Amino acid sequence: MEKVINYLTGFFGGLGKIMMAILPVTILWYVLTGGEVWGMDVVTNLTALVNNFATSGFTGLIVLVMLATFFVGKE
């Protein structure tokens, strides 16, 4: 069972690293061309996400801190 958990953790960790590497490229593509990437308007979606955190008050701040600690500090 431990091998399965380690395998899944490694898989999803690698998938997360790939997605975090693709995100800046999609933002740069949108800024340079003004076109959508894979049918998504990346900058608009990120703006909406940040606005949701901002309008949620203290709860949004707590969620933002939790997300930041999830992505920062893992090596």
C-alpha positions in Angstrom: 0.0 0.0 0.0 2.9 2.4 0.8 4.3 1.8 -2.7 1.0 2.8 -4.3 0.8 6.0 -2.2 4.4 6.9 -3.1 3.6 6.2 -6.8 0.5 8.4 -6.8 2.2 11.2 -4.8 5.1 11.2 -7.2 2.8 11.1 -10.2 0.6 14.0 -9.0 3.7 16.0 -7.9 5.2 15.6 -11.3 1.9 16.6 -12.9 1.8 19.7 -10.7 5.3 20.7 -11.7 4.4 20.3 -15.4 1.3 22.5 -15.0 3.3 25.1 -13.1 5.8 25.2 -15.9 3.1 25.6 -18.6 1.3 28.4 -16.8 3.9 31.1 -17.4 4.2 30.1 -21.1 0.4 30.4 -21.5 0.4 33.8 -19.9 3.3 34.9 -22.2 1.5 33.5 -25.2 -1.7 35.5 -24.3 0.3 38.7 -23.8 2.2 38.4 -27.0 -0.6 37.3 -29.3 -3.8 38.2 -27.5 -5.1 34.7 -28.4 -6.6 32.0 -26.2 -4.6 29.0 -25.2 -6.5 25.7 -25.6 -9.8 27.6 -25.7 -9.2 29.3 -22.4 -8.5 33.0 -21.7 -5.8 32.4 -19.1 -5.3 36.0 -17.9 -9.1 36.5 -17.4 -9.3 33.3 -15.4 -6.3 34.3 -13.2 -7.8 37.8 -12.7 -11.1 36.3 -11.7 -9.4 34.0 -9.2 -7.5 36.8 -7.6 -10.7 38.9 -7.4 -12.4 36.0 -5.7 -9.7 35.9 -3.1 -9.9 39.7 -2.6 -13.7 39.8 -2.2 -13.8 36.9 0.2 -12.2 38.9 3.0 -10.5 36.9 5.8 -11.6 33.6 4.4 -10.0 34.4 1.0 -6.8 35.4 2.8 -6.7 32.1 4.7 -7.3 30.1 1.5 -4.6 32.1 -0.3 -2.1 31.4 2.4 -2.9 27.7 2.4 -2.4 27.6 -1.4 0.8 29.5 -1.2 2.2 27.1 1.4 1.2 24.2 -0.8 3.2 25.5 -3.8 6.2 27.2 -2.0 8.9 25.4 -0.1 8.5 22.0 -1.7 11.7 20.6 -3.2 
